[in-house]
Amino acid sequence: MSDAARPRTPYFVISHEGTLHGEDTPENREIVRRIHACVDACEGISTAELEEGVVADMRRVLAQVVPVLQQRTRVA
């Protein structure tokens, strides 16, 4: 793949305060926004648990349980 055809990798650094240092583009801002959302959503989950796939496990369980709960709510 030529350099022109290769997707450009974003280059930036996020400080602990959430400040974006580097190229300020809409794409980089969206990546920063996503990182913040992920960090907030994973509060209280250890790095080891994340590496072991706990989020994927939770999503799988919720996908199975939510429809059952929704059905019970409709019937009640």
N, C-alpha and C positions, 0 to 999 in steps of 0.2 A: 504494500500500500504506500503510495507516495505521501510526502508530508502534507501536500495540499488536500488530499482526500482524507487524511487522518483527522478524526474529531479533536478539537482543541481541548486540552485539559484545563479546567479552571485553576487559576493560581491566586490563592488568597489565604489569609490567616485570620482566625477568629480569636479575639482575646477572651479571657475569663468573664469579662463584663458583657461580651456579645458584640463588641465592636468589630466591624469588618475592615481588615487592612489588606490592601491589594487592589486589584482591578474591581471597580464598582460597576457591575453589570446586572441587569435584571435576572440573568441566569444564576449568577453568584449569590444574589440576594435570596433567590428562591431556595438554593441549596442551604444557605444559612438558616432560613426559616424552617426548613425540613429538619435540620440538625437540632435546632431548639425544640421543635415539637417532639422529636425522638427522645431527647434527653429528659424533657418534662414527663413524657409518657412512661419512661423506664425508671423513674424515681423509685428507689427502694428495691430494685432488682439488681443483684450483684452481677459483676462482669462475667463471672464464671457461669451463672445461670443464663445470661444472654448468649454466651458462646455455646452453651449446651442446647440452645433452641427453645427456651421457655416461652418466648413470644409466639413462635410458630405453634407450639403446643396449646397455648391459651387461645389463639385464633381458631384452631381446629375444634377445641372443646366448645367455644362460644358458637361456632357455626352449627354445631349439633344441638346445643341447649336452647339457644334463642328461639328457633322455630317452635320448639315444644312449649316454651313459656308463652309465646305469642298465641299459640293455639289455645292454651288453657285460659288466657285472658279473654279471648273471643267467646269461648264457651260459657264462662262465668257470668 
